[in-house]
Amino acid sequence: MFKKLQITFNFLIIFFVSVSISKAELLKPNSEIKPSEVVKIQLLGLQKNNDVFEDSGIEQTWNFAHPNNKKATGPLDRFKRMIKGNNYQMMINHLSHTITQVRGGDSWAQFEVIILDKEKIYHKFNWQVEKYTEDGPLKNCWLTTMVSSPEALGSSI
C-alpha cells in the first residue's frame, strides 16, 4: 500500500514539474528582441500551436500582444476563441510563412506576412508592432498592436 502511494506521489510530482516547465518554455517580451523577431516568435508559435502544451502557440502570441491590443481582444480565453474563429484559424498549424518589413520608424514597424495554411492556400496579413514606452516590465519591448484580417491569395497548387 505504501509503495503504491509513493509511486502515485512521485508521478504527481513529475506531472506538475513537467507542466510548470512547459509553461516556462514560452518566451516573454524583452527589450533585446527585435521587431521582426517578435512577429517570427508569434508565427512559429502558431505554426506549432500544440507542441509545448495545448494552445501554447496562441499563448505565445498573447505574450507579445501590446496591452492595448489585449484590452481589445482579451482576456486570453476570448483571444483563443478569436484565433480559432474564421478570420484567423488558418494561422494555427500553418505550413509556412514569410515575413517582409514594409514600413517602419524608431518606435513602430509594419510587416507583410504571407502564410501557407494546411489546405495549401496563401493568406496575406499586415502585422504591426510598436515599442512600448510606458514604465514597467514591458518598457522598450516590441509588441504587436495590429494584425489585419487575412486577404486570400489563392492556392499553391
C-alpha positions in Angstrom: 0.0 0.0 0.0 2.8 2.4 1.0 4.6 1.6 -2.2 1.5 2.4 -4.3 1.2 5.8 -2.6 4.8 6.5 -3.1 4.6 5.7 -6.8 1.4 7.9 -7.2 3.1 10.7 -5.3 6.2 10.5 -7.5 4.0 10.5 -10.6 2.1 13.6 -9.4 5.4 15.4 -8.7 6.8 14.6 -12.1 3.5 15.7 -13.8 3.4 19.0 -12.0 7.0 19.8 -12.6 6.7 19.0 -16.3 3.6 21.2 -16.6 5.4 24.1 -15.0 8.5 23.6 -17.1 6.3 23.6 -20.2 4.6 26.8 -19.3 8.1 28.3 -18.6 9.2 27.5 -22.1 7.2 30.3 -23.6 9.2 33.4 -24.5 8.4 36.6 -22.7 9.0 40.1 -24.2 12.3 41.8 -23.5 13.9 44.9 -25.0 16.6 42.8 -26.8 14.0 41.2 -29.1 13.8 43.0 -32.5 10.5 43.9 -34.2 10.8 41.2 -36.9 11.7 38.6 -34.2 8.5 39.4 -32.4 6.5 38.5 -35.5 8.6 35.4 -36.1 8.2 34.2 -32.5 4.4 34.6 -32.7 4.2 32.9 -36.1 6.4 30.0 -35.1 4.2 29.5 -32.0 1.0 29.5 -34.1 2.6 27.1 -36.6 3.3 24.6 -33.8 0.3 25.6 -31.7 0.1 22.4 -29.5 3.8 21.4 -29.5 4.6 22.6 -25.9 1.1 22.2 -24.5 -2.5 22.7 -25.8 -2.7 26.2 -27.4 0.8 27.1 -26.4 1.3 28.9 -29.7 -1.8 31.1 -29.1 -0.5 31.8 -25.6 3.0 32.6 -27.1 1.3 35.1 -29.4 -0.7 36.6 -26.5 2.6 37.1 -24.6 3.8 39.5 -27.3 0.5 41.4 -27.7 0.5 45.1 -26.8 -1.6 45.8 -23.6 -3.9 48.0 -25.7 -4.3 45.1 -28.1 -5.1 42.8 -25.2 -7.8 45.1 -24.0 -9.5 44.8 -27.4 -9.0 41.1 -27.9 -8.7 39.6 -24.4 -8.9 38.1 -21.9 -6.8 35.1 -23.0 -9.8 32.7 -23.4 -11.5 35.2 -25.6 -8.3 35.7 -27.6 -8.1 31.9 -28.1 -11.6 31.8 -29.5 -10.8 34.7 -31.8 -7.7 33.0 -33.2 -9.7 29.8 -33.7 -12.5 31.6 -35.4 -13.0 32.1 -39.1 -10.8 35.2 -39.5 -7.5 33.8 -38.1 -7.9 29.9 -37.8 -5.7 29.5 -40.9 -2.7 30.6 -38.8 -3.0 27.6 -36.5 -0.6 24.8 -37.6 0.1 26.6 -40.9 2.7 25.0 -43.2 5.0 28.0 -43.8 5.2 31.8 -43.6 7.2 34.7 -44.9 7.8 38.0 -43.1 8.7 41.2 -45.0 9.1 44.6 -43.4 7.3 47.2 -45.5 7.5 50.3 -43.3 8.8 51.4 -40.0 10.3 54.1 -37.8 12.0 54.3 -34.4 9.0 53.1 -32.5 7.0 51.1 -34.9 7.3 48.6 -37.8 4.9 47.1 -40.2 5.3 43.7 -41.9 3.6 41.9 -44.7 3.1 38.3 -43.6 2.1 35.5 -46.0 1.0 32.2 -44.6 0.5 29.0 -46.4 -2.2 27.2 -44.5 -2.9 23.4 -44.0 -5.2 23.5 -47.1 -2.3 24.9 -49.2 -3.9 28.3 -49.6 -1.9 31.5 -49.2 -3.2 34.4 -47.0 -1.7 37.8 -46.6 -1.7 39.9 -43.4 -0.5 43.3 -42.3 1.2 42.9 -39.0 2.3 45.9 -36.9 4.5 46.1 -33.8 5.3 49.1 -31.7 7.9 49.8 -29.0 6.2 50.0 -25.6 7.2 53.3 -24.0 5.5 53.3 -20.6 7.3 52.4 -17.4 7.2 48.8 -16.2 8.5 45.4 -17.2 7.4 45.9 -20.9 9.3 49.3 -21.3 11.2 49.3 -24.7 9.8 45.9 -25.7 8.4 45.5 -29.2 4.7 44.3 -29.1 2.1 43.5 -31.6 -0.5 46.3 -31.9 -2.4 45.1 -35.0 -2.9 42.2 -37.3 -5.2 42.8 -40.3 -7.9 40.4 -41.4 -6.5 38.0 -44.0 -6.5 38.5 -47.7 -6.8 35.2 -49.5 -4.2 34.9 -52.3 -5.2 31.6 -53.7 -4.0 28.0 -53.8 -0.4 26.9 -54.1 -1.4 24.1 -56.5 
